[in-house]
Amino acid sequence: MKRPLGAQISHMLRDRGVDVIFGIPGVHNQEMYRGIEEAGITHVLARHEQGAGFMADGYARATGRPGVAYVITGPGLCNIMTPMGQAYSDSVPMLVLSSCLDETQAQRGQLHQMKDQQGAAGTVADWSAQANTAQAAYGLVERAFEEFELSRPRPKHIQVPIAQLEGDADPAPFQNQPALRPKVFAPDVAPVVSLLNISKRPLFILGGGCKSNEWRQILTQLGAACFTTYAGRGMVGANYPLDFGAMLPRPGSAEVIASADLVIAVGAELGEVDLWREELGHSAHLVRVDLDPEVLSDRHRAAVKIQADSVSFALALWAVTESAKPATGWTAEEVAVARARWRAEVDAERPSIVPVADALRAAMPADTMIYSDMTQFAYAAKEVWDMAYPHHWHHPTGFGTLGYALPAGIGGAVARRGRPTAVIAGDYGFHYTMQELGVAVELGLPLPIILWDNGKLKEIEDSMVRSQISPNAVVARNPDFCKLAEAFGALSSAPKTVDEMQEAVKAAFQASGPTLIYVTPDIL
């Protein structure tokens, strides 16, 4: 039956599997809220559109399905642009739907008016489009969901004029049969198999684009060593003897890569935030497997390029190498020696973090999904904290925004009810989105929030010192974070020892709401 278009859009989203929407209603987008409950969708009310965007991001990373957010015209859209930029750089599927003014060229002085709202969103999204009719809105939603499946997942923005949202519209058409991703089969991987057949030291680099569960078996049957990017951690599980870990940014990793006689990078961008150097370091043939043609043609100049999803590549490779004789060029001893050396480097660069990270890891269930912020604790922990499961540690790697962890962790916890989710934040970044504590309390999420307080912007201070700049503007007055959490209705703990911290974390997973666990370097 006919309904206002805003309501019809919610019904269309539900038909395409959307069960949660994050956002904030306003007079300009209220018609989008008319159909949410009727469609059977849960709405999570954020305290700020930036929080809503990060929640959608966290939900998407936890589920693999698009995170959806509703925002208003103008400032609502501007506020969510930071999360959109983060989702773009980290390949997260996010759909942002906003209202927009009916006319902006011939009339000025309107509420929430922007000069070019669609263009602004387009700077941080895969694309930004305006739907001037119901059929255009349905077509754009359909296009977004098709592209989430077919290509590198990135945020999309659709804006609908207020008059269109209010006007009656026929229901959205039934969902099309979804298109299939480009896949590879056994003959397609023949060039890779030929190189593997003559390789004695094959090395894989597994990135966040890897989705298959077969990598440990594949590496074992090939006798191959591996690195993972930060986003690829856990892809081979814990304790694989030839896993160099997430140590690509270590300068010594270039020497290891140079010693390989074949390098195969799967679902890894190999950008600045993966390597922190210009060159990968390889001297042998490089094979790239990725959905994104831009990655395949980048400066690393791969000898063999395969555009495909990682799952079909892994299955094809597994099938044709199942009876292969494993290479013998790598030894577990050399991997262990390199990892120990790099771990010592991390500990020396950021003292006191590694032992605290080890204690936290021991206190958390192996399947805990962690959301971290831009903080020194996370920078160090990501290198030394081995993950048992893939895609269980999420960090704002590319765009590098502060304030990510708490709202993203809320989105992840909403998606993972009954399973452990945790947040790791720094004192300064926590200021950006700490108001979202109220959301976690409202939802009754048993969310441990480990707040690392070193009393300053320590990473920036260290960088200034290295650059021979007198540190300034790196210290901000902090509140009493425990009292702040309690004012929101959350639990809090300020452990004085590592043992107390571990007990606080374990209790937080069993609580009836979020728990802020306040930790300083003095805990050691």
DONUVEX-170508 format. One record per residue: residue in three letters; x, y, z of N, C-alpha, C, O, CB in turn. Coordinates in steps of 0.2 Angstrom, whole numbers, plus 5000, padded with zeros to 4 digits. Glycine has a CB too. Layout:
REM DONUVEX-170508
ALAXYZXYZXYZXYZXYZ ...
REM end
This chain:
REM DONUVEX-170508
MET500449945000500050005000500450065000501050065002499550005006 LYS500150124998500550184998500750205005500250205010500150234994 ARG501350235006501550265012501950325010502250325005501850215017 PRO502150365015502650415014503250385012503450335015502750465020 LEU503650415008504250385005504750365011505150315011504650425000 GLY504750415016505250395021505150335025505550295026505150455027 ALA504450315026504250245028504450195024504650135026503550245030 GLN504350205017504450155012505150135012505350075011504250175005 ILE505650185013506350165013506550125019506950075018506750235013 SER506250135025506350085030506150015029506449965030506050115037 HIS505550005026505349945024505749905019505949845019504549945021 MET506049945014506449925009507149895012507349845011506649975004 LEU507349935017507949915021507849855024508349805025508249975025 ARG507249845028507149785031507149725027507349665029506549785035 ASP506849735021506849675016507549655014507549605011506349695010 ARG507949705015508649685012509149665018509749665018508949745009 GLY508849645024509149625029509349665035509749645040509749585027 VAL509249735034509349785039508949775046508349775045509349855037 ASP509249765051508849755057509049805063508649815068509049685060 VAL509549845062509749905066509849965062510249955057510249885071 ILE509650025064509850085061510050125067509750135072509250115057 PHE510650165066510850215071510750285069510750295063511650195072 GLY510550325073510450395071510150435076510150425082510050395065 ILE509950495074509650545078509050585074509250605068510150605080 PRO508450575076507950615072507950685073508150715078507250585074 GLY507650715068507550795068506950805063506650765060508150825065 VAL506750875063506150895060506250875052505750875049506050965061 HIS506850875050506950865043506950795040506850785035507650905040 ASN507150755045507150675043506650635047506650575047507850655044 GLN506150665050505650635054505250585050505050535053505250675058 GLU505150595044504750545040505150485039504850435038504650575033 MET505750485039506150425039506050375045506150315045506950435038 TYR505850405050505650375057504950345057504850305061505850415063 ARG504550365052503850345053503850265052503350235055503450375047 GLY504250235048504150165046504650115050504650055049504250155039 ILE505050145054505550105057505250045062505449985061506050145062 GLU504850065066504550015071504049965067504049905068504150045077 GLU503749995062503249955058503649905054503349855053502850005054 ALA504249925052504649875048504949825052505249775050505149915044 GLY504949835059505249785063506049795064506449755065505149715061 ILE506249865063506949885064507049915071506649955073507149925058 THR507649895074507849925080508149995079508649995074508249875084 HIS508050045082508350105081508750125088508550115093507950165080 VAL509450135087509850155092509950235092510250255087510550115092 LEU509750265097509850335097510550355100510650345106509250365102 ALA510950385095511550415097511550475101510950515100512050415091 ARG512050505104512050565107512350625102512350685103512450565113 HIS512650595097512950645092513050605085513150545085513650665094 GLU512950635080512950595073513650565072513650515069512750645067 GLN514150595075514750565074514750495078515050445075515350605077 GLY514450495084514350425087513950385083514050325083514050445094 ALA513450405080512950365076513350325070513250275069512350395073 GLY513750365067514150345061514650285064514750235060514550395058 PHE515050305069515450255072515150185074515350135073515950285078 MET514550195077514150135079513950095073514050035073513450155082 ALA513750125067513650095061514250055058514250005056513350145056 ASP514850095059515450065057515650005061515749945058516050115058 GLY515550005068515649955072515249895071515449835071515649975079 TYR514549905070514049855068514249815062514249755061513349885067 ALA514449855057514649825050515249785051515349725048514749885045 ARG515749805055516349765055516249705059516549645058516949805059 ALA515749705064515549645068515149595064515249535065515249665074 THR514749615059514349575056514549555049514349505046513649605056 GLY514849605046515049595038514449625034514549625028515149525037 ARG513949645037513349675034513349755034513749775039512649655036 PRO513049785030513149865030512849895036512349865039512749895024 GLY513149935039512949975045512550035042512750065037513450005049 VAL511950055045511550105042511450155047511350145053510850075040 ALA511450225045511350275049510850325046510850335040511950315051 TYR510350355050509950405048510150475051510250475057509150395049 VAL510250525047510450595049510050645046509750635041511150605049 ILE510050705049509650765046510150805041510750785040509450815052 THR509750845038510050895033510650935037510650945043509550945030 GLY511150955033511651005036512050975041512550935040511251065038 PRO511951005047512450985053512450915054512950885056512351025059 GLY511850875053511850805054512350765050512750725051511150775054 LEU512250785043512750755038513450775039513850735039512450785031 CYS513550835041514250855042514550815048515150795048514350935044 ASN514150805053514450775059514650705058515050675061513950775065 ILE514250665053514450595052514950595046515150535045513750565050 MET515150645044515650635038516350615041516650575037515850705035 THR516550625047517150595050517050515050517550485048517250615057 PRO516550485053516450415052516450385045516750335044515850395056 MET516150425041516150405034516850405031517050355027515750455029 GLY517250455032517950455030518350395033518750365029518350515032 GLN518150375039518550315042518350255039518750205037518350315050 ALA517650245037517450185034517650185027517850125025516650185034 TYR517750235024518050235017518750205017518950165013518050305014 SER519150235021519850215021519950145024520450105022520250265026 ASP519550115028519550055031519149995027519049945030519450055038 SER518850015022518349975018517849945022517749885022518849915015 VAL517449985025516849965029516249985025516150035023516849995036 PRO515749935025515149945021514649985026514449965031514749885019 MET514450055024514050095028513550135023513850155018514450145032 LEU512950135025512450175021512150225025511850215030511850125018 VAL512350295023512050345027511550375022511550395017512650405028 LEU510950385026510350415022510150475026510050485032509750365022 SER510150535022509950595025509450635021509250615016510650645025 SER509150675025508650725021509050775018509650785020508150755026 CYS508750815014509050875011508550925009507950905008509550865004 LEU508750995008508251045007507951035000508351004995508551115008 ASP507351054999507051044992507351094987507451074981506351054992 GLU507551154989507851204985508451244988508351264994507351254982 THR509051244986509551274989509851334985510251374987510151224990 GLN509751334978510051384974509651454974509951504974510051364967 ALA508951454974508551514973508351534980508051594980507951494969 GLN508551504985508251524992508851524997509151464997507651484994 ARG508951575001509451565006509151575013508551595014510051625005 GLY509551565018509351575025508851525028508551535033508951635025 GLN508851465025508451405027508851365033509451375033508251355021 LEU508451335037508651295042509151245039508951205035508151265046 HIS509751235042510151175041510451185033510651135030509851115041 GLN510451245031510651245023511351245023511751275026510351315021 MET511551205017512251205015512351225008511851215004512551135016 LYS512951245006512951264999512951204994512651204989513651294998 ASP513251144997513351084992513351024997513950994998513851084987 GLN512851005000512850945004513050885001513450845004512150945008 GLN512750874995512950814991513650804990513950754990512450804985 GLY513950864988514650864986515050854992515650824992514750934983 ALA514850884998515250875004515350805006515850785007514950915009 ALA514750775006514750695008515150655003515450605004514050675008 GLY515150674996515550644991516250644992516650594990515450674985 THR516550684996517250694998517550635002518150625003517450755001 VAL517050605006517250555011516850485010516950435014517150575018 ALA516450485004516050425003516250394996516650434992515350435003 ASP516150334995516250304988515850344983516050364978516050234988 TRP515250364985514850404981514250434985514050414990514550374974 SER514050494983513450534986512950554981513150584976513750594990 ALA512350534982511850544976511250574979511050554985511750484972 GLN510850614975510150634978509650604974509650594968510150714976 ALA509150574978508550544975507950594974507650614980508350484979 ASN507750614968507250664968506550634967506050664966507350714962 THR506550564966505950524966505950464970506550444972505750514958 ALA505350434971505350374975505750314971506150284974504650344976 GLN505650314965506050264961506750274961507150224961505750264953 ALA506950334961507750354961507950324968508550304968507850424960 ALA507550344973507850324980507850244980508350214983507350344985 TYR507350204978507450134978508050114974508350064976506750104975 GLY508150144968508650124964509350134967509750094966508650154957 LEU509450184970510050204974510150154979510750134980510050274976 VAL509650134983509750094989509950024986510449994988509150084993 GLU509650004980509749934977510549934975510849884976509249924971 ARG510749994972511349994969511849994975512449954974511450064965 ALA511750024980512250024986512349954989512849934990511950064992 PHE511749914989511849844992512149804987512549754989511149824994 GLU512049814981512449774975513149784976513549734976512149784968 GLU513349844977514049864977514349844983514949824983514149944976 PHE514049844989514349814995514549744994515049714997513749815001 GLU514149704990514249634988514849624983515249574983513649594986 LEU514849664978515249654972515949684972516349654969514849674966 SER515949744975516649774975516849794982516549774987516549844971 ARG517449824982517749844989517249884993516949934990518349884988 PRO517049854999516449895002516749965005517249965008516249845008 ARG516350015004516450075006515850115007515250095005516950115001 PRO515850175011515150205013514850235007515150265002515350255018 LYS514150235007513750275002513350325005513150305011513350224997 HIS513150375002512750425005512150435000512250454994513050495006 ILE511550435002510950454998510550505002510350495008510450384997 GLN510450554999510050615002509350614998509350614992510350675002 VAL508850635002508150634999507850705001507850715007507750575001 PRO507550744996507250804998506650795003506350745003507050844992 ILE506550845007506050835013505350825010505050785012506050895017 ALA505250865004504550855001504450784999503950754999504450904996 GLN504950754996504950684993504850634999504450584999505550664989 LEU505150645005505150605010504450605013504150555015505650615016 GLU504050665013503450665015502850645011502350625013503250745017 GLY503050645004502550624999502350544999502850505000502750644992 ASP501750524997501550454997501950424991502050454986500850454996 ALA502150364992502450324987502250254987502050224992503250334988 ASP502250224981502150144981502750114984503250144985502050124973 PRO502650054986503150014990503750004985503650004979502949944992 ALA504349994988504949974984504849904980504449864983505549974989 PRO505149904975505049834971505449784975505849794980505449844964 PHE505249714973505549664977506249664975506549684970505249594974 GLN506649634980507449634979507649594973507349534971507749604985 ASN508049614969508349584963508749524965508949524971508749624958 GLN508849474961509349424962510049454962510249484958509249364957 PRO510349444968511049484969511549454964511549394962511249474976 ALA511949504961512449484957512949444960513049444966512749544953 LEU513449404957513949364960514649404959514749434954513949294956 ARG514949394964515649424964516049394959515949334957515949424971 PRO516549424956517049394952517449344956517749354961517549444948 LYS517449284953517849224957518349194952518349204946517249174959 VAL518849164955519349124952519249054953518949034958520049154954 PHE519449014948519448944949520148914948520648944946518948904944 ALA520248844948520848814948521248834942521848854943520748744948 PRO521048844936521448864930521748934931522248954929521048854924 ASP521348974935521449044935522149054940522449104939520949084938 VAL522249014944522749024949523448984946523948974950522648994956 ALA523348954940523948924937524648964938525148934939523848904930 PRO524649024936525249064936525549064944526149064945525149134934 VAL525049064949525349064956525649004957526148994961524749084960 VAL525248944955525448884957526148864954526548834957524948824954 SER526248894948526948884944527448914948528048884949526948914937 LEU527348974951527849004955527948964962528548964964527649074957 LEU527448944965527448904971527848844970528248824975526748894974 ASN527848814964528148744963528948754963529248704964527948724956 ILE529148814962529848824962530148864967530748884968530048854955 SER529648884972529848924978530048884984529748834985529248964980 LYS530548904987530748874993530648914999530548885005531548864993 ARG530548984998530349025004529749065002529849125001530949065006 PRO529149035001528549074999528349115005528349085011528049034996 LEU528149175004527849215010527249255008527149285002528349275011 PHE526749245012526049275011525949335016526249335021525449225012 ILE525649385013525449445017524649445017524349455011525749505014 LEU524349435022523649435023523349495026523549515031523449365027 GLY522849525022522649585024521849585027521649525027522649645019 GLY521549645028520949645031520449615026519849605027520749705033 GLY520549615019520149595014520049515014519649495010520349625007 CYS520449485018520449415018519849385022519749415027521049375021 LYS519449345019518849325023518749245023518349225027518249345019 SER519249215021519249135021519449115027519849145031519649105015 ASN519249055029519449015035520048965034520248925038518848985039 GLU520248955028520648905026521448925026521848885024520448875019 TRP521548985028522249005027522748965031523348955028522349075029 ARG522648945037523048905041523248845037523848825037522848895048 GLN522748805035522848745031523248755025523748715023522248715030 ILE523148815021523448825015524248835016524648815013523148885011 LEU524348885021525048895023525448835025525948825024525048955028 THR525048795029525348735032525548685026526148655026524948695037 GLN525148675021525248625016525748655011526048615007524648615012 LEU525848725011526348755007527048765010527548775007526048815004 GLY527048755017527648775020527848845020528448865020528248725018 ALA527248885019527348955018527348995025527048975030526848985014 ALA527749045025527749095031527249155029527049155024528449125032 CYS527149195034526649245033526749305037526949295043525949215034 PHE526549365035526349425039525649435038525349415034526849485037 THR525349475043524749505042524749575043525149605047524249465047 THR524249615040524249685042523849685048523649635051523849725036 TYR523749745051523449755058522649725057522449685061523349825060 ALA522349745051521649715050521649645048521149615049521349755044 GLY522249615047522249545045522349495051522449435050522649525039 ARG522549525056522749485062522149425064521549445063522849525068 GLY522449375066521949315067521749275061521449225062521349345070 MET522049295055521849255049522049185049521749135047522049295043 VAL522649175053522949105053522849075060523149025062523649105051 GLY522449115065522449085071523049105075523549135073522249015072 ALA523049075081523649085086524149035085523948975084523449095093 ASN524749045086525348995087525448965080525748905081525148955092 TYR525348985074525648955068526348965068526549025069525248985062 PRO526748915068527448925069527848975064528448995065527848855069 LEU527548985058527949025053527549085052527649125047527948985046 ASP527249115057526849175057527249235060527449225066526149175060 PHE527449275056527849335058527449385062527649435065528249365053 GLY526749375062526249425065526149485061526349495056526549435072 ALA525949535065525749605062526349645063526249705066525149635066 MET526849625061527549665062527749695055528349715055528049615064 LEU527349705050527549735044527849805045528349825042526949745039 PRO527649845050527949915051528649915054528949965054527449955055 ARG528849855057529449855059529949855054529949825049529549785063 PRO530549895054531049905049531349845047531449825041531549955051 GLY531449795052531749735050531249685046531549635043531949695056 SER530649705045530249655041530449665034530349615030529449675042 ALA530649725032530949725025531449675023531449655017531149795023 GLU531849665028532449615027532149545026532349505022532949615032 VAL531649525030531349465030530949455023531049405020530849455035 ILE530649505021530249505014530749495009530649465004529849565013 ALA531349535009531849525004532149455003532349434998532349575005 SER532049415009532349355009531849295006532049245005532549335016 ALA531249315005530749275002530949264994531149314991530049295003 ASP530749204992530849204984530149204981530149194975531149134983 LEU529649214984528949234981528549264987528549244993528649164979 VAL528249324985527749354990527049364987527049384981528049424991 ILE526549334991525849334988525449384993525449364999525649264988 ALA525249434991524849484996524149474994523949484988525049554995 VAL523649454999522949444997522549495002522649495008522749374999 GLY522149534998521649575002522049625006521849645012521249535006 ALA522649645004523049695008523249755004523549744998523749665011 GLU523049815006523249875002523949895002524149914997522849935005 LEU524349875007525049885008525149965007525649985004525449845002 GLY524750005010524850075010525250095016525550055019524150105011 GLU525350165017525750195022525550165029526050155032525650265022 VAL524950165030524750145037524850065038524750045044524050165039 ASP525050025033525149955034525949945035526149905038524949915028 LEU526349985031527049975031527450035035527950015038527249975024 TRP527250095035527650155037528350155034528850175037527650145045 ARG528350135028528950145023528650145016528150125015529450095025 GLU529050175012528850175005528850115001528450094997529350225001 GLU529350065003529450004999529249945003529349945009530149994996 LEU528949895000528749835004529449795005529449765011528349784999 GLY529949795001530549765002530649704998531249674999530649745009 HIS530249684994530349624990530749624985530849684982529649594988 SER531149574983531549574977531349514973531549514967532349554979 ALA530949474975530649414971529949434968529749494969530549354975 HIS529649394964529049404961528549424967528449394972528749344957 LEU528049474965527549484969526849474966526749494960527549564971 VAL526449434969525749414967525249454971525349464977525649344968 ARG524849494968524249534972523649504970523449484964524349604970 VAL523149494975522549464974522049514978522149524984522449394977 ASP521649554974521249604977520649614973520649604967521649664978 LEU520049644976519449664972519549734969519249744964518849664977 ASP520049774971520149844969520649844964521249834965520249884975 PRO520449864958520949874952521549924954522049924952520649894946 GLU521349974958521850024960522349994965522950014964521450084964 VAL522149944969522649914973523149874968523749874969522349874978 LEU522849834963523249794959523749834955524249804953522749754954 SER523649894954524049934949524449984953524750034950523649974944 ASP524549974960524950024964525650024963525949984958524750014971 ARG526050064967526750074966527150004967527750004965527050124970 HIS526849954970527249894972527349854966527749804966526949854977 ARG527049864960527149834954527149764954527649734953527749864951 ALA526549734955526549654956526649624949526449654944525849634958 ALA526949564949527149534943526549494941526349484935527749484944 VAL526149464945525449434944524949464948524949474954525549354946 LYS524349484944523849514947523149484946523049464940523749594944 ILE522749464951522149434951521649474954521649484960522249364954 GLN521149494950520549534953520049474955519749454951520249584948 ALA519949464961519449414964519349424971519749464974519649344962 ASP518849394974518749394981519249344984519349294981518049384983 SER519449354990519949314993519649244995520049194995520149345000 VAL519049234996518749174997518849124991519049064992518049174999 SER518649144985518749104980519449084978519649034976518349134973 PHE519849134979520549124978520849074982521249024980520949194978 ALA520649084989520949034994520648964992521048914993520749055001 LEU520048954990519748884989520148854983520248794983519048894988 ALA520248904978520548874972521248854973521448804971520548924966 LEU521648894977522348884978522348814983522748774981522648944982 TRP521948814987521948754992521748684988522148634989521348754997 ALA521348694983521148634979521748604975521848544974520548644974 VAL522148654972522648634967523348624970523748594967522748684962 THR523348644977524048624980523948574986524348574990524248694983 GLU523348544986523248504992523748444993523848424998522548474991 SER523948424987524448364987525248394986525648354985524348314982 ALA525248464987525948494986526448474991526248464997525948564985 LYS527048464989527548454994527748514997527948564994528248414991 PRO527748525004527848595007528548615006529048575006527748585015 ALA528648685005529248715005529648705011529348705017529248785003 THR530348705011530648695017531148755019531648745023531048635017 GLY531048805016531548865016531548905023531948935025531548905011 TRP530948905026530848935032530848895038530748835038530148975032 THR531048915044531148885050530748915055530748975056531848865052 ALA530448875060530048905065530548945070530348995073529748855070 GLU531148925070531648965074531849035072531849075076532348925075 GLU531949045065532049105063531449155064531549215065532249105056 VAL530849125063530249165064530249185072530049245073529649125062 ALA530349145076530249155083530849205085530649255089530349095087 VAL531449205083531949255084531749325082531849375085532649235081 ALA531449325076531249395073530749425077530749485079531049385066 ARG530249385079529649405083529849425090529649475092529149355084 ALA530349395093530549415099530949475099530849525103531049355102 ARG531349485094531749555093531249605092531349665095532249545087 TRP530749595088530249655087529849665093529649725094529849635081 ARG529649615096529249625103529649675107529449715111529049565106 ALA530349655108530749695112530849765110530849815114531449665112 GLU530849775103530849845101530149885103530249945105530849845093 VAL529649855102528949885104528949905111528749955113528349835102 ASP529249855115529249865123529749925124529549965129529449805126 ALA530249935121530749985122530450055120530550105123531449975118 GLU530050055114529850115111529250145116529250205117529550105104 ARG528850105119528250125123528250085129527850035130527650115119 PRO528750105134528750065140528150055144527750105144529350095144 SER528049995147527549985152526849955148526449935151527350045156 ILE526849965142526249945138526149865137525649835138526149985132 VAL526749835135526749765133526549725138526049685137527449745130 PRO526749735144526549685150525849695152525549645154527049695156 VAL525549755151524849765153524449735148523949705149524749845154 ALA524649745141524249715136524249635137523749605135524649735129 ASP524849605138524849535140524349515145524049465144525549515142 ALA524349555150523849535156523149545154522749505156524049585162 LEU522949595150522349605147522149545143521549525143522249675143 ARG522549525138522449475134522249405138521749375136522949465129 ALA522649395143522549335147521849345151521549285152523049335152 ALA521549405152520949405156520349405151519749395154520949475160 MET520449415145519849415140519749345137520249315135519949465135 PRO519149325136518949265132519349275125519349325122518249255131 ALA519549215122519849215115519449245110519749275105520049145114 ASP518749245110518349265105518049345106517649365104517749225104 THR518449375111518249445112518349485106518949485103518649475118 MET517849525104517949575099518149645102517849665106517349585094 ILE518749675099519049735103518949785098519149785092519749715105 TYR518749845100518749905096519249955100519149975106518049945096 SER519749985096520250025100520250095096520050105091520949995099 ASP520550145100520550205098521350225096521750185097520350255103 MET521450285094522050315092522450325099522350385101522050375087 THR522750275101523050285108523750245108523750195105522650265114 GLN524250265111524850225112524750155114525150115112525350265116 PHE524250145118524150075121523950035115524249975114523650075126 ALA523550055111523350015105523850005100523949955097522750045102 TYR524250065099524850055094525250005096525549965091525150125093 ALA525449995102525949945104525549875105525849825102526249955111 ALA524949875107524649815108524449775102524549715101523949825112 LYS524349815096524149785090524749745087524649695083523949835085 GLU525349765089525949725086526049665090526249615087526549775086 VAL525949665096526149605100525549555103525649505105526449625107 TRP524949585102524349545104524149495098523749525094523749595106 ASP524249435099524049385094523249375095523049365100524449325094 MET522949365089522249355089522049285087522349255082521849405084 ALA521649255091521449185089520949185083520849135080521149145095 TYR520549235082520049235077520149295073520349355075519349235080 PRO519949295066520049345062519549405063518949385065520049325054 HIS519649465061519149515061518849525068518249535069518649505056 HIS519349515073519049525080519449585083519349595089519249465084 TRP519849625080520149685083520049745077520249735072520849675085 HIS519649795079519549845074519849915077519749935083518749855073 HIS520149945072520550005074520450055068520350035063521249985075 PRO520450125070520350175064520950185061521350235061520050235067 THR521150135057521850125054522050185049522450215050521950065051 GLY521550185044521750235039521650305040522150345040521350215033 PHE521050325041520850395042521150415049521350475050520050405042 GLY521150375054521550385060521150435064521450485067522250415059 THR520550435065520150475069520150465076520150405078519450485066 LEU520150515081520050505088519350495089518950515085520350555092 GLY519150465095518450455097518150395094517550385095518150515095 TYR518450345090518150295087517950235092517350215091518650265082 ALA518350225096518250155100517550145103517250095103518850145105 LEU517350195108516750185112516150175107515850125108516650245116 PRO515950225103515350215099515450155094514950115093515250275095 ALA516050145091516050085087516050015091515649965089516750085084 GLY516250015097516149965102515449955103515249895104516549965108 ILE515050005104514349995106514049965100513649925101514050065107 GLY514149985094513849955088514049885087513649845085514149995081 GLY514649865089514849795089514549755094514349695093515649795090 ALA514449785100514049755105513349735104513049685106514149785112 VAL513049785100512349785098512249725094511849685094512049845095 ALA512749715089512749655084512949595087512749535085513249675079 ARG513249595093513549535096513249515103513649495107514349535097 ARG512649525104512349515110512449445113512349395109511549525110 GLY512749435119512849375121513549355120513749295123512449325119 ARG513949395116514649375115515049435117514849495117514749355108 PRO515749415120516149475123516349525118516649505112516749445126 THR516249585120516549645116516849695121516649695126515949685112 ALA517449725119517749765123518049825120518149825113518349735127 VAL518149885123518449945121519049965124519149955130517850005122 ILE519549985120520150015122520250085120520250095114520749965120 ALA520250135124520350205122520850235127521050215132519650235124 GLY521150295124521550335128521150395131520650405129522150365123 ASP521550425135521150485139520950535135520350565136521650505145 TYR521350555130521150615126520650595121520150635120521750645122 GLY520750545117520250525112519550505115519050515112520450465109 PHE519550485122518950475125518450535126517850525125519050445132 HIS518750595126518450655126517950665120517450695121518950715127 TYR518150645115517850655108517150625108516650655106518250625102 THR517050565111516350535110516150505117515750455117516450485105 MET516350535123516250495129515450505131515250465135516650535135 GLN515150555127514450555129514050495127513450485129514150615125 GLU514350455122513950395120513950335125513650285125514350365114 LEU514250355131514150305137513450305139513250245141514550335143 GLY513050355138512350355139512050305135511550265137512050425138 VAL512250295129511950245125512050175127511550125128512150245117 ALA512650155129512850095132512450075138512250015139513650085133 VAL512350125142511950115148511250105147510950055149512050175153 GLU510950145142510250135140510150065137509650025139510050185135 LEU510650035134510549975130510749915135510649855133510949965124 GLY511049925141511249875145511749835143511749775143510649835147 LEU512249865139512849825136513349805141513649855144513149865130 PRO513549745142514049725147514749735143515049695141514049655149 LEU514949795143515549825139516049845143516049895146515249875134 PRO516649805144517249835147517549895143517649885137517749785148 ILE517649945146517950005143518650015146518650045151517550065142 ILE519149995143519850005146520150075144520250085138520349945144 LEU520150115149520350185148521150195150521250195156519950235151 TRP521550205145522250205147522450285147522350325142522750175141 ASP522650305153522750375155523450385156523650375162522250405160 ASN523850415151524550435152524550515153525150535153524950415147 GLY523950545154523950615156524150665151524250725152524450625162 LYS524150645145524350685139524250655132524050595132525150715140 LEU524350695127524450675120525150645120525550675116524250725115 LYS525250585122525950565123526250545116526850565115525950495127 GLU525950515112526150505105526450565102526950575098525650465101 ILE526050625102526150685099526750715103527250745099525550735099 GLU526850715109527350735113528050705111528550735109527250725121 ASP527950635110528550605108528750625101529350625100528450525108 SER528350635097528450655090528750725090529250735086527850655085 MET528550765094528850835094529550825096529950865094528450875099 VAL529650785101530350785104530850755099531350775098530350735110 ARG530550705095531050675090531150725084531650725081530650615087 SER530650775083530750825078531150885081531150935078530150845075 GLN531350885087531650945091531251005091531451055090532350955087 ILE530550985093530051045094529951035101529750985104529451035090 SER529951095105529751095112529051075112528651115110529851165115 PRO528851025116528151005117527751055120527851085125528150935121 ASN527151075116526651115119526051095116525951055111526851185117 ALA525451115120524751095118524651015118524350995114524651125112 VAL525050985123524950905123524650885130524650825131525650875122 VAL524550935134524250915140523550945141523451005141524750935146 ALA523050905143522350935144522150915151522250855153521850915138 ARG521750955154521450935161520950885160520450895156521150995164 ASN521050825163520550775163520050775168520250795174520950705163 PRO519450745167518950745173519150685177519650645175518250745170 ASP518750675182518850605186518350555182517750555182518550615193 PHE518750515178518350475173517950425176517350415174518850435169 CYS518150405182517650355186517050385188516450355187518050325192 LYS517050445191516450485193516050505187515450505187516650545197 LEU516350515181516050535175515650475173515050485171516550555170 ALA515950415173515550355170514950345175514450325173516050295170 GLU515050355181514550335186513950385185513350375186514750345193 ALA514150445183513650495182513150475176512550495176513950565181 PHE513450445171513050415166512650355168512250335164513550405160 GLY512850325174512450265176512850205174512650145175511850255172 ALA513550215172513950155171514350135177514350175182514450175165 LEU514550075177515050055183515750075181515850095176515049975184 SER516150075187516850105186517350065190517050035196516950175187 SER517950065188518450025193519150065191519250085185518449955191 ALA519550075196520150105195520650055199520950065204520250175199 PRO520849995195521249945198521949975200522250015196521349885194 LYS522249955205522949975207523549925205524049945205523049985214 THR523349865203523749815201523549785195522949785193523949765207 VAL523949745192523749705186523249655188522849645184524449675183 ASP523349625193522849565195522149595196521649575194523149535202 GLU522149655199521549695200521249715194520549705193521649755205 MET521649735189521349745182521049685179520549695176521949775178 GLN521449635179521149575176520449555179520049535176521649515177 GLU520449555186519749545189519249585187518649565186519849545197 ALA519449655186518949705184518649685177518049695176519249775185 VAL519149665173518949655166518449595166517949595163519549635162 LYS518649545170518149485170517449495173516949475170518549425174 ALA517449535178516849555180516449595176515749595175516949595187 ALA516749645172516449685167516049645162515449665159516949735164 PHE516349595160515949555155515349515157514849505153516449495152 GLN515249515164514649485167514149535170513649525172514849445173 ALA514349605169513949655172513349665168513249645162514349725172 SER512849705171512249725167512249785163511749805160511649725172 GLY512849815163512949875159513649885158514049845160512649935162 PRO513849945155514549955154514949975160514749995165514650015149 THR515649955160516049965165516750005163517049975158516249905169 LEU516850065165517450095164518050075168517950075174517350175164 ILE518550055165519150025169519750075168520050075163519249955167 TYR519850115173520350165173521050135174521150115180520150225177 VAL521450145169522150115170522650165168522650205163522250055165 THR523150175172523750215171524350175171524450125173523850275176 PRO524950205168525550175168525850155175526250105175526150215164 ASP525550185180525850165187525550095189525750075195525550225192 ILE525150065185524850005187525449945188525349895191524349975182 LEU525949955185526549915185526949925191527449885192526949915178 
REM end
